[in-house]
Amino acid sequence: MNRLNNWFSVREVGPQTWAISDGGDDTIYLVEGQNCALLIDTGWGIGDLPALVASLTNKPVTVVNSHGHPDHAYGDSQFPTVHVHSADVWLVEGLHKPRNRQHLAENAIARMAPAGFDISRWAASVPHLVPIASGHVFDLGGRQLEAINLPGHTPGGLVFLDRASRQLFTGDSILAGPIWMHLRESLPLGQFLANLEMLRVQAAAWDVLLPAHSTTPLAKTILDDLIVGIGEVVAGRLVGRVEHTIAGDGLRCDFGTCGVVYDPERLR
């Protein structure tokens, strides 16, 4: 079996809504309306994502990044134009700097790519990036997705609200696993907490959350768990244990359904 031809797996998570597992790592979403479709994230850029998308919809496709990290945006090079929050443009552009591309090719892609993958052609072009702001609406025809900035994991992190389908696509901003908040581009934990609390004001607008590292929807109560848990950390009543990651060390706290890895020197 050629693993390159079976890199993706697809699960329908709602009417005209598909969760695409990117080699078992990150999750890409395709959302279709009457006139066009929206592709949320592009993954590592290993599989032929445009071909997969074309097998699911024959409508024109707009592409957007939930944020600018490599496991969500290296597939951007397979598309001519990609939307991204203005605060994360620098992150996406940085992925294509020769030094960064070479480092990821040697230390990540070479290990995960299946036999038959031509790494010399990986992420070989830079797409045209279209900066957007919070409140930007993608009108797909009979279906609209509103991009909402949720600064935390990255400054330009976006979640996408589909009011008609009552779905919230959360990127890496809300996950069942630990959210990495110890990165150099991450906001202090207390600021992330304040932004989560502002998002919770709109919680009546969705029933399920669709995260970027699982094809299984999350219960909406995870947002409350995250807010309570981070609040305990920021208040000093809860302290994490050391966690070693490929992006540096931090302290990890788990809150039952979710958690964070954070920098104890950047709580506020």
C-alpha positions in Angstrom: 0.0 0.0 0.0 1.3 3.5 -0.9 0.9 5.5 2.2 1.3 8.7 0.2 -2.0 7.9 -1.5 -3.6 7.2 1.9 -2.2 10.2 3.8 -5.6 11.7 4.5 -8.6 10.2 6.1 -12.0 12.0 6.0 -14.9 12.0 8.4 -18.2 13.9 7.9 -18.9 15.9 11.1 -22.0 17.7 9.9 -24.0 18.4 6.7 -21.5 19.4 4.1 -18.8 19.6 6.7 -15.7 17.3 6.6 -12.9 16.7 9.1 -9.7 15.7 7.3 -7.1 14.0 9.3 -3.6 15.1 8.1 -1.6 11.9 8.5 -3.1 11.4 12.0 -1.6 14.6 13.3 -3.6 17.8 12.8 -7.1 18.2 11.5 -8.2 20.2 8.5 -11.9 21.2 7.9 -13.8 21.6 4.7 -17.1 23.5 5.0 -19.4 23.8 1.9 -22.1 26.2 1.2 -24.4 26.6 -1.8 -21.9 28.7 -3.9 -18.4 27.9 -2.5 -16.5 26.2 0.2 -14.0 27.1 2.9 -10.9 25.1 3.8 -9.8 25.8 7.3 -6.0 25.0 7.5 -3.8 23.1 5.1 -1.7 20.9 7.4 1.9 19.8 6.8 1.7 19.9 3.0 2.6 16.3 2.6 -0.5 14.9 0.9 -2.2 16.2 -2.2 -4.8 18.3 -0.5 -6.2 20.1 -3.5 -7.0 16.7 -5.1 -8.7 15.5 -1.9 -10.7 18.7 -1.7 -11.8 18.4 -5.3 -13.0 14.9 -4.6 -15.3 16.3 -1.9 -16.6 19.4 -3.5 -16.8 20.8 -7.1 -17.4 24.4 -5.8 -14.7 27.1 -5.7 -12.6 26.9 -2.5 -11.4 29.7 -0.2 -8.5 28.9 2.1 -7.8 30.3 5.6 -5.3 29.5 8.3 -6.6 29.2 11.9 -3.1 30.4 12.9 0.5 30.4 11.5 2.1 27.3 12.9 3.8 24.7 10.5 1.4 21.8 11.1 -1.5 24.1 10.0 0.0 26.2 7.3 2.8 24.4 5.3 0.2 23.1 2.9 -0.5 26.7 2.0 2.0 26.3 -0.8 -0.4 24.0 -2.6 -2.9 26.9 -3.1 -2.5 30.3 -4.8 -4.1 32.4 -2.1 -4.6 32.0 1.7 -6.3 34.2 4.2 -4.7 34.6 7.7 -5.3 37.0 10.6 -3.0 40.0 10.2 -1.2 39.3 13.5 -0.1 35.9 12.3 1.1 36.9 8.8 4.7 37.1 10.0 4.5 33.5 11.3 3.3 32.1 8.0 5.8 34.1 6.1 8.5 32.8 8.5 7.8 29.2 7.6 9.1 29.7 4.1 12.4 31.3 5.1 15.1 28.9 3.8 16.6 28.2 7.2 13.2 27.4 8.8 12.0 25.3 5.8 15.3 23.3 5.9 15.1 22.8 9.6 11.5 21.4 9.4 12.3 19.3 6.3 15.2 17.6 8.1 13.7 17.3 11.6 10.0 16.7 11.0 9.0 16.1 7.4 11.8 13.5 6.7 10.6 11.5 9.7 6.8 11.6 9.1 6.6 11.6 5.3 5.7 8.2 3.7 7.8 6.4 1.1 7.5 8.1 -2.3 7.3 11.6 -1.0 9.5 14.1 -2.8 10.8 16.3 0.0 12.7 18.5 -2.5 9.3 19.8 -3.8 7.8 20.2 -0.4 6.5 23.7 0.4 8.4 25.0 -2.6 6.3 28.1 -3.2 4.9 30.9 -1.1 1.1 31.7 -1.5 -0.3 35.1 -1.7 -1.4 35.9 1.8 -4.6 38.0 2.4 -4.6 39.5 5.9 -8.0 39.6 7.6 -9.3 40.9 10.9 -11.6 39.6 13.6 -15.2 39.8 12.3 -14.4 38.8 8.8 -17.3 36.8 7.3 -16.8 34.1 4.7 -20.1 33.9 2.8 -20.4 30.5 1.2 -24.0 30.9 0.0 -26.7 30.1 2.5 -23.9 29.5 5.1 -21.6 32.1 6.7 -18.6 31.5 8.9 -17.4 34.4 11.1 -13.7 34.6 11.9 -13.1 35.6 15.5 -9.7 36.5 16.8 -8.8 34.6 20.0 -5.2 35.7 20.9 -3.4 33.2 23.1 -1.7 30.3 21.4 -0.6 32.8 18.8 -1.5 36.5 18.5 -3.6 36.0 15.4 -5.3 32.8 16.3 -8.8 32.5 14.8 -11.9 30.5 15.6 -14.7 30.2 13.1 -18.4 30.4 14.1 -21.0 28.9 11.9 -24.2 30.2 13.5 -26.6 28.3 11.2 -24.9 24.9 11.9 -24.1 25.9 15.5 -20.5 24.8 15.1 -17.3 26.5 16.4 -14.1 25.6 14.6 -11.4 26.2 17.2 -8.0 25.7 15.6 -5.5 25.2 18.4 -7.1 27.7 20.7 -9.4 25.2 22.4 -8.3 21.5 22.5 -8.9 18.4 24.5 -5.1 18.0 24.9 -2.8 20.6 26.4 -2.7 23.9 24.6 0.8 25.1 24.1 1.1 28.5 25.7 4.8 28.5 26.4 5.9 29.5 22.9 7.7 32.7 22.3 4.7 34.0 20.3 2.1 33.0 22.8 0.4 35.6 25.0 0.7 35.6 28.8 -1.7 33.1 30.3 -3.7 35.7 32.0 -4.4 37.5 28.7 -5.5 34.3 27.1 -7.9 33.8 30.0 -9.4 37.2 29.5 -9.9 36.4 25.8 -11.5 33.1 26.5 -13.9 34.8 28.9 -14.8 37.3 26.1 -15.5 34.4 23.7 -17.7 32.6 26.3 -20.1 35.5 26.1 -21.1 34.1 22.7 -21.4 30.5 23.9 -25.1 30.3 23.3 -24.4 30.5 19.5 -22.8 27.0 19.3 -23.5 23.4 20.4 -20.2 21.7 19.5 -16.6 22.6 19.1 -14.4 21.2 16.3 -10.7 21.3 17.2 -7.7 21.1 15.0 -6.1 18.0 16.5 -9.0 15.6 16.6 -11.8 14.6 14.2 -14.1 14.1 17.2 -16.2 17.1 18.2 -15.8 18.5 21.8 -18.6 19.3 24.3 -19.1 23.0 24.7 -18.4 22.6 28.5 -14.7 22.3 27.7 -14.6 26.1 27.4 -15.7 26.4 31.0 -13.2 23.8 32.2 -10.4 25.7 30.4 -11.4 29.0 31.9 -11.7 27.6 35.5 -8.4 25.7 35.2 -6.4 28.6 33.8 -7.9 30.9 36.4 -6.5 28.6 39.1 -3.1 28.7 37.5 -3.0 32.5 37.1 -4.2 32.9 40.7 -1.3 30.7 41.9 -3.5 28.0 43.4 -2.4 25.4 40.8 1.1 24.8 39.6 2.0 22.5 36.7 4.7 19.9 36.3 7.7 20.2 34.0 6.9 19.3 30.4 9.5 18.8 27.7 8.3 19.6 24.1 10.0 20.0 20.8 9.3 23.7 21.1 10.9 24.1 24.5 10.0 23.4 28.1 7.1 24.6 30.1 4.8 23.6 33.0 1.8 21.4 32.2 -1.5 21.5 34.0 -4.4 19.3 33.1 -8.0 20.2 33.9 -9.8 17.0 33.2 -11.0 17.6 29.7 -8.3 20.0 28.7 -5.0 21.6 29.8 -2.2 24.0 29.0 1.6 24.0 28.9 2.7 27.5 30.0 5.7 29.7 31.0 5.5 30.4 34.7 7.3 33.7 34.1 4.5 34.9 31.8 1.3 34.5 33.8 0.1 38.1 33.3 
